[in-house]
Amino acid sequence: VLAKHLRSRFPASWSATRDPSVAWTPGEQGHPPRAYLHLVWQYLQSYAHADGAGKAECEAALQTLGDVPLVPTADGKLVRLRHAAGVFAAEEPSSKSAADGSRSSAAAPDGDDLSAVLT
């Protein structure tokens, strides 16, 4: 239900393409404003923390949203949830962490489990 609602609120051109990301001008040209995306993420977070919502249910909910562009980037795009793991690794590691092979604090969660982002 949520995925259908979100798709109806976003420009039809976003559903017509399978590109991993779409150009986003918040609040213009039918694009969702930042505040709307903030509410979506608040809802997803509350769902993830709801009593009785187990990991399997959260992962299933996220799977239905996989083709919805929900993750904003610094360069004015929204990335589809299924392609978002790389977005969380956008920060360049410091020279020390690059030298010793440690991960930066902005690194993506291991694997494709995006439910970790919501906790």
N, C-alpha and C positions, 0 to 999 in steps of 0.2 A: 504494500500500500504506500509506504513512504517513497520508494523508488518511483512509482507511478506519479505521485504528487510532485516530486522534485523535477522529473522530466517535463511535466506540464508547466512548471514555473520557469524553465530555462528556454532559451531560444531553440526553435526547431532545428536550426542548422547544427547545433551541438549534437543532436541525436543522429543526424544524417552522416556525420563523419566518424571514423573509427580512430582518428589521430589520438595519441596518448594525452594531448593537452589541447586546450582551446584558448583563443585570445579572450581576455576578460577586461572590460571597462566597467567597473562597479557602478551600478545604478543607471547606466546608459545603454541604449540600443536593446532594451529588454533583458540586460544582464542583471543578475541578482546583486543587490548592494552588499557591502561587507557585513552589515548588521544581520542580514538574512542568513548568510553563511555561518555567522557566529551562532545564531539560534539553532541552526541545523546541527552544528557540532556540540552545542550544549545538550540538545535532545539525545544525540547519539551517546554522549558521555553519561547522561542520566539513565539511559537504557542499559548501558554496560554495567552500571552500578546498582541497578534495581534488584530488589530481593527476588530470588528465584531465577534470575537471568544467568544461566551458566555460560561457560566459555563456548560450548557448541552453539547455543542460541545466538550469542553475539557474533560468532563467525558466520553463521548462516545469514544473519541480518546484513552484515558487511558484504557478503557475496552478492546479495541482490542489488547492492549499490555499486558494484564494481565498475560499471560503465558510466557512472555519473561523475562529472568533473566537480570535485569538492575541495581539492587541496590547492590553495593559492600559492603562487610562487612570487619571488621578488621581481621577476621580469614581466608581470602583468598577464599571467596565464593561470588557468585552473587545470589541474591534472586529474585525470580519471583515477578513482580510488585504486583500481587494480594495478596502476602504473606508479603509484605514489611512493613506494618504498625508497626509490632513488632520491626523491625530493628531500627526505630527511637527512641525507648524507651530503647536503650541498655545502656545508661549511668546510673550508680547507683546513686540514690538520695543521697544528703549529709545527714549527721545525723540530721541536723536541719529540712530539708524538710521531711525526713522520719518520724521524731517525730511529726511534725505538720500536716502531711498528704498532704502537697502541692506537686505539680508535678515538676519534674526536667525540666530544659530548653530543654533537648533533648527528651522530651516525644513526642509520636506520636500524630498527629492530632486526634481529636475526630472522632469516627466512621471509616468507610472504605473509606472516601473521600480523596484519594491521590492527588487530584488536588491542595489541599492546600499546598502540598510540593513544587509545581512548582511556587508559587507566592512569 
